[in-house]
């Protein structure tokens, strides 16, 4: 059976935004929501290999629920500007990936998702709903699976649930989940429910009576205590209204056919531009966005035969020494340096290499360029080598350009500024 993955766009980017520490690119654009969204999406694409993909988003316009109940979601604060600025960029990325975006005024993303899941069922397509919202559990069937996602502390976990899993986990069927919400309400959406009826009692009643309608036909049942009976009688109107508010509409007048969500080739050139601007180096590698023509590379890479041959080459470096040095063990160093258009690499006894470098490191006329000058100072001081003040630390320079990056490793810095991987 073919698979369709539909993503609750607002839910996933919202949870990524709050679950991952703030990130920005060098232009000050917040990127943590986008980064988390893409990580989650790519992971699920890789695991599911769906033939079809779509993403549903909410629009600002009031929905039919607002018209039915003016206080619906009235308590919610507006989207923080740090997240709001990421939504149009996220949609631009999806467009470059040729992933269908679905929106409809008057309806929520959940209604779009419910409608798509119905169309999938009618088309014999297995539907996977990626969301962080338990409201979508009501949509679970044998062929519609809910990928319930939680992001916390930068780590994401996803639980897959079909209709049997929902019943095993919560003790009610997916459709009965709506009745539970109708009784207990939903503070996040400002759905009132029945005042005084909490989650435990709501689940107890629906497990017993299967629906709000049957519960109200049996208010004299001994399981319904007198105090609760009074609350239910007083809250009858709100109970049925709340059930309506919590019910996902599966019949949105949506201009959508399954083939519209067929996976297509990415616009790699556009994605490369977007990911480079966002400083998403790991995603650049994933999409193969660095073509052979666009990569910066040194023309040559050679191994020096010995410390003596390295010494001869070093005499011609001029007034700049660009290098990397590592301590392989206490007696052995590895050393790479740029001379002309070639990178030379050599392994040598630590003391011999330190003696070789000493005049260059201590010269005020030679600019030393390294990704970690401090580590080099600590390493070479053991051999009596003292740095002059003429040096440049690549990682410190990258930090000055953008102090909000999460890492200043050499490969990431090279990719950002030179398109090198």
Beta strands, then each sheet from edge to edge (+ up, - down):
strand 1: 3-8
strand 2: 52-56
strand 3: 100-102
strand 4: 126-131
strand 5: 144-152
strand 6: 155-161
strand 7: 300-303
strand 8: 320-329
strand 9: 332-339
strand 10: 342-349
strand 11: 367-370
strand 12: 391-393
sheet 1: 3+ 2+ 1+ 4+ 5+ 6-
sheet 2: 7+ 10+ 9- 8+ 11+ 12+
end
